[in-house]
Amino acid sequence: MTDHREEIEKVITVLKRGGLILYPTDTVWGIGCDATNPGAIEKVYKLKQRAESKSMICLVSDFKMLQQYVEEVPEVAYDILKYATKATTIIYDRPLRVSENIIAEDNTLGIRVVRDPFCGKLIRKFKRPITSTSANISGKPSPKNFEEISTAILEGVDYVVNLPLQNKGAKPSSIIKIGGDSTVKIIRK
């Protein structure tokens, strides 16, 4: 197993300063920042040229961290995540302790519990969720590999993680919304 310690230390320094990272997630290359830092999130919207009304998702390391950032995790969410065969983002009601400008207008937030070893270690060590949004300008196609990432994105982040994307056939995560009454709606397969 690869030792990611040095790379994680560099990334945490950037995140603590409110900087943006370009990193391999458990799905595709993503733009990330501290999900609790409004200024950093504002930089992501600006870099992507994206309207703030389009919320982003954030990544957490495990179920324990998930519970710290959602008022109540519905039981059905655990079942979905336990049996999911691919990366799955769930949209939860009433997120907690994250920046207001990452939360959707209907007071929801998409959160994914990561399976990727690097992301898991990074988030555990950082002790806060990290945003994840595809590494593209809004309206442009999402890059399927590092080579497709635009110069504007590469130059707009403060640090590019020096690790390959583990999942070579990378696709964005499934997105599922769980309502307050535990109704499940598939947003993206």
N, C-alpha and C positions, 0 to 999 in steps of 0.2 A: 504494500500500500504506500502510496506517495506521501512524503512528509510535506505538509503544506505550511508549516510554522512560519517560515520567513515571509512567504507571500501573504499570509493572514495578518502578520504584524504590519506590513506595509499598507494593506487595505484598511485596517482599523485606524491607523494614523490619519488617513485621508477621510474616512467616515467621521471621526471625532472632530475634524476641522470643518465639517459641513460640506465636504467635497463629494464629487460624483465619481463612481467607478463604472467601468465596463467589465462585466464578469460573466463567466460561463455558469449558468444556472443548471438546475436539473432538467431544463427543457431546452431553451435557446439562449443565445447571448443576450444579456439584459443590461439595462442602465439601472444602477442602484444608488441609494443613499440611505441615510438614517431616517427611518419612517416616523421618527418622533421630532424631526427638525424641520419646521416650516420653511425656513430659508433654503435648505437643501432641496426640498420637494419643489419649491418654486423654480429653482435652477433646472430641474428635470423637465418641468412643463415648458420652460423657455427653450431649452436645448431641442426638445422634440417638436417645438412649435405647436403645442397641443393645448386645446382649451381646458381650463381647470375643471370644467363641468364633466370631463371624461376622467373618471377616477383611475388610479393605478392599483395594483395589487401589492401586497407585501408578503415576505417570506419569514417563517418562524422555524426554529430548529426542531421542535417536538410538541407533543400534546400539552405538556406543562406550560410551555411558553404561549401556546395558543390560548389557553385558559386565562392568561394574564392580560390578553388584549381584546377579549370579547366578553361582554357582560354575561352571556350564557351560551355555552356551546351545546346545541341540541344533540341528544343521544344519537340520532340518525347520522350525524356528521362522522362520528367515530366509526360506525359501520361502513359508511361510504369509503372513508379513507383506508380502513383496514383491508377492504376487498378490491380497491381500485387497482387496475393493472397498469395504469399510466399516471403521470403526474396530474393531480387534481387540485384545482383551486376552488374553494367554497366561499360563497358570498354570505357573510354573517350579518345579522342585525346588531345594532348597538356596539360598535367597536369602542375600545377604551385605550387611553394612554398613548395614542398616536396623534400625529399632527392633524389639525382640523382640515387642512387643505388636501389630505389624501382620502378623506371620507366622502362618499357620494352624497348627493343632496337628500336621498331617502334614508340617511344615517346607516349605511351599510358599508362593508369593506370586504374585498376579496382577499383571502389569506390562504397561502399554501404551506403545508408542512413539508419541508424539503426531504428528499431521499438522497441527494447528492452528498458524498462525503465532504468535499471542500465547502460547499454552502453550509452544511450542518455545523462543521467546526467553526467556520467564520462567524455565524450567527450566535452560536453558543458562547464564543469568546467575546464577541461584541456586546452580548447581553441585551440586545434590542432587535426588533424586526428591521429588515432591510427592504426597501422598495424593489420591485422588479417590473420593468416595462421593456418591451422589445426595443432593440437597438436600431431604431429607425426614426426618421422625421415623420410626423403624423401624416397619414394618407399615402405614404410610400410603402412598398412591400417590406415585410419583415425579413431580415437577412436569414438565410438558412445556414450560413457558415460565416466564419470570421472575415473571409475575403470579400463578402458582400456588404460589410458594414461601411457606410459612407464616411468620407474624410471629415465631414462636418461633425459627425458623432465622435469619431476617434479624437479629433482635436478639441471637442467640447467637454470631454470628461477630464477629471484630474488624474486618473490612474487607470491603466488597462491591465487587468490581471493577466499574469504571464503563465497561464495554464490552458490546456486544450479543453474544448467542450467534450465531455465524456460520451454523450449520446450523439453519435454521428448522424443518425437520421432524425435529428432534432425537430420536434414539432411543439407548438405552444400547448399548454396544459388544457385539460378539460375544465370547463367552468360550470359549477352547479350552484344554484341559489336555493338556500333553505329558508323558508318563511317562518314567521313566529309560531305558526301552528304546525311546524315540521313538514310542510308541503315541500316537495323537491321538484325543482324545475331545471332542466338541462339548458344552459345558455350556449355552450360550445362543446361539441363532442371531442 
